[in-house]
């Protein structure tokens, strides 16, 4: 799964961004550049799905892909997918349920709540009173204490309901994936397996295990959060879609809407004007209908759109050279943001 996702990201980026961009995307880096990469290259589903990814793991996987002839390196840390690599992707049928840019934080919270609640309800059934919680995050434990206090009298009745619902939710997945999910859980008389143990048992690469599990949690979250009759809906009802903007961008956009001046916003926020420009590009990516006439003339937007079509690239330097340097990088980026939804 990991190498498939890497190939998909690299294919869509088409050697226009460095592999570091993929690394930051998968880890969910909270920056305007990573947000823009997710939107511009239409790989937002993968945002934040692998928060614990190590750079060494990524580099090793990229090395293997290159050695297999599925990718080739270019200068400045950029990589593209070969025809053989594209073919291997097309032959791989892998249902993916990720919607990371919108729900990575909500799904992570749901996962932690579910793992802890399964531990609590299992230990209640087994009458085990003293144990260490499998999730040590304060907000999750606070939620669990409140949820437990509301339901402690009916845990024996709820255990089979939870079991039945989990079993139904796991139906779309392979036996191997189901086994991974169950063995990862802690509760009653058993402790959850590590990723290494799951990899050894399943024969899958260790770097795939977190992704298999995360894919299942995204599916579960999608199913139960939209069904108020579900038992697990109670674990999701206060979890919402992520804010459209990064925190810093939201502040800049609100100030620009008020004052209409990049320089004034930069002065108020004590940031460089180029940073405010990043935030404004992000605003257009979120809302492609946003008016950009203050930044580029209609004729200029048409010129840039034509250059993008002619060069078939999103690389700013190439587009600017095609335009003989007549437009700034910011103007090109803001038009590119519009073009993502056919608004250019």
N, C-alpha and C positions, 0 to 999 in steps of 0.2 A: 504493500500500500504506500509506504513512504516514497519509494522510487517512482511509483506512478504519479504521485502528487508532485514530486520534484520535476518530472518530465512535463507535466501539464503546466506548471508555473513557468518553466524555462521556455516551453514552446510558445506560450502566450506573450512572454516578455521579449522573445525573439532577439536575444543578445543586446537589447537596448538598455538593460539595467544589469548591475553586477549581481553575482550570486549572493552577496551580502543582503541585497534587497529581499531575496527569498527567505533568508535566515530571519530577518526582522519581521517579515510578514507572518511566518509560521509561529514565531514567539509572541506576536501581538504587540510589537513595539508601539507605544503611544506617541507617534510623531506624525506631523503633516505629510512628510515624504512617504512614510509607509502607508498611510491612509490613501494617498494619491495613487501609489503603485497598485493597491488593491482595487481601486475604482477604475483607473485608466486601463489596466490590463485585464480587467474583469475576472479577477481571482479573489474577490472579497470573501467567498465562502471559506477560504483557507486561513483567513486572518485569525491568529491566536489559537489555532487548534493544537499546537505543540509547544506550550509555554516552557517546558523543561528541556527543549532541544538544545544539545550542546554543539558548539561549533565544530568540534572534532568529529562528531557523528555526521554532521552535514558534509564536511570535507571528505570523509571516508566514502560516503554514499556517492558523492559527485565523482570521486576518483573511480569507483567501480563502474558507474555509468559510462564514463569516458573509455575505460578499459574494454568494456563490452561493445564499444562502437555506437552507443546510443546518443552520445553527445560529443561535441568538440569544443575546445577552449578557444577563446578569442583574447585580444589584448584587454588590459585593465580589468581582469577578473570577470569577464563576461563569458557566457556559455550559451550555445544553441543546440537544438535537438536535430539529429540526423534523420534521414528518411527511414533508416532502420529503427531508430527510436520512436518515430511517429507510428510506424507499423506495429511495434510492440504495444504501444498504447491502445491502438484501435482493436487489437486482439484481446485486450484485457477488459473483461466485463465486471465492473466493480461498483455496486450501488453506494454512493456517498451521500450523506445527509447533512454535511456541514453547512452552516450559515454563520460563519465566524464573526464577520464584521458587525452583524446585528446582535448575535446572541452568545458570543464566546464567554462573557462574564456570567450571564444568566445560566448557561449550561454548566459551567464550572461550579457555580453555587448549587445547582440542582444535583449534580453528581455527589458533591460532598454531603449534602443533606440526605440523599438517598442511602449512601454508604453508612452514614452514622445512624440513620433511622433503622436500617436493617440490623445493625449491630444491637441497637437498643431493644428492638422488638424480639429479636432472637434470644437475647440474654434474659428477657422477661419470661419467655416461654420456657427456657431451661432453668429458670429461677436462679440465675447467676447475678449476684448483687454487686460484687466488686470487680471492676475491670477498667482498663484505660481506654478512653474513647479513641477510635481509629482516626478521627479528624480532630486536629488540635486548634483549628481556627476559631477565634473568639466569637465572631458573628454567627457561625454555624452552630456552635455549642449553645449560644444564647437562644437561637431559634429552636433548637432541639429540646432545651429545657422547657420552654413555653409549650411546645407541641406535645411533649410528654405529659405535662401537668394537665393538659386538656383531655388526654386520652388514656391515662394510665389504668383506668378502671375497665377498659374494653380491649386491652392489648391482645389477650388470648383470642378474642373474637376477630380481631383485625388481621392477625397473622395469616390465616388461610386466604383472606381477601387479597392481601399483599402478594402472597405466593402466586395465586391464580392470575393476578394482573401482570406480574413480572413474566410469568410463563408465556402469556399471550403476547406481550410486547417483544419478546425474544424470537417469536415465530419466524420473521423474515431472515434471520441470520443462520449461518451454517452451524453445524454441531460444534466445530472447533471454536467459533466465536462465542457460542453459548457457554461452552466449558470455560473459556477465558473469563467471561463475566462472572460466573458463579464462583470460580476458584479465587478470584480477586477479593471476594467479600469476606468480612470478618464478623463472627457472631456465634453464639451458642458455644459449641465445643471445638470450633475450628478458627484458625487464623488465616487471613488472606495471603495468597501467594504473591511473591515479588514478580516484577516484569521478567527477570532472568529465569525464574522457575517456569513461568508461563511460556517463555520462548523455548526452553528446553523441552517441555512437555508437548508443545504443539508443533515444534519443528519450524516455526516461523522466525524470521530475523528479529532480534531483540528490539530494533528500532521501529518495528511495525506494531508491537504490542500496545503501546499507549494510543496509537491511532485507531486500531481496531476497537478498543474500549471507548474512546471518545466518539467515534462514529455511532456506536450503539447508544450512547447517552444523548447525542443530538437527535437521533430518531425518537427515543423515548420522550425527550422533552417536547419535541414537536407534536407528538401524539397526545400526551396527557395535558399539556398546557392549553390545548384547544378543546378539551372535553371536560366540562365541569362535573360530569358524573363519575369521572375516574377517581379512584382512591388517591392516586399520586398527584392529582390536580392540586391538592392541598400543599404540596411541596413546591409548586410553581406559581401560585396565584399572585404573589407579590413580587415576582421576578419579571422584569420588563426588558423590552428591547433597549439596546445600548443607545446613549445619546448620539445624535447624528454627527456631531463634531467632536474633535478632541477638545479637552477643557480649555486650553489656551486659545484655540481657534475661535471657540464660541464667544469668548470675551472680546477678541479683536473684531469679529463680525458685528457684534452688537454695537461696539463703538463706531465702526465704520458706517453702519446704518444710521447712526445718530449724527455724525459729523461730516461724513462724505469725503474724508481726506486721509490718505495713507500716512502722510507725514505727521498729521495731528495724532492719529492713533498710535503711531510709533513713539511719539514723544510722551504721550500719556502712559503708555505701557512700558516705556524705557526699553524698547526693542528696536532692532534694525528694520528699516522699511522693507527689506527683502523678506523678513519673517512675516510681516503683515501681508505681503503679497502671497506668500505660501498659504496663509489662512484664507485669503479671498479666493484663491484657486480651489481650496477645499470646499468653500461655500458653493461654488458653481458645480462641483462634482456631486454634492449632495442634492442641489436643486438646479438642474440644467436649464430650467426656465428663467433663472435669475438674469436680469439685464446686465450686460457688460459694456454698454455704450460709453460709460465713463472711462473705460480703459482702452478701448480700441474702436475705430470708426467702422461702419458697416462695410465699407470698401476694404479696409484692412483685414477684417474678419474673413471676407471672401478671398482675399489674396492668400492668407494663411491656410484656409481650408483647401484651396487649390494646390498649394505647395505640399500639404500633407498627403493629398491624393496622388500627386505626381511622384513623391519620394517613397510612398508606402512605408513610412516609418513614423515613430513617435519620438525619435531622437532629436532633441532640440537643436543641437549644433548643425545637423544635416539640414533641418528645415530652415534654419536661419540663413545658412549659406545659400540655399535655393532662393531665398528672398533677398539676397545681396545685403543682408544686415540691416534692412529697412525697418525691422520691428524688433522690439526687445524680447528677451526670453520670457518675461512675465506676460507680455501680450500673446506670445505663441502658446504658453501654457494655459492661459485663460480660454483661448479659442479651442484648444485641445479638450479642455474640460467640457465645453459646450458640445463638442462633437461626439462625446461618449454616448449621448442619447439622441443623436441626430438633430441637435438644436443649432448647429453652426450655420 
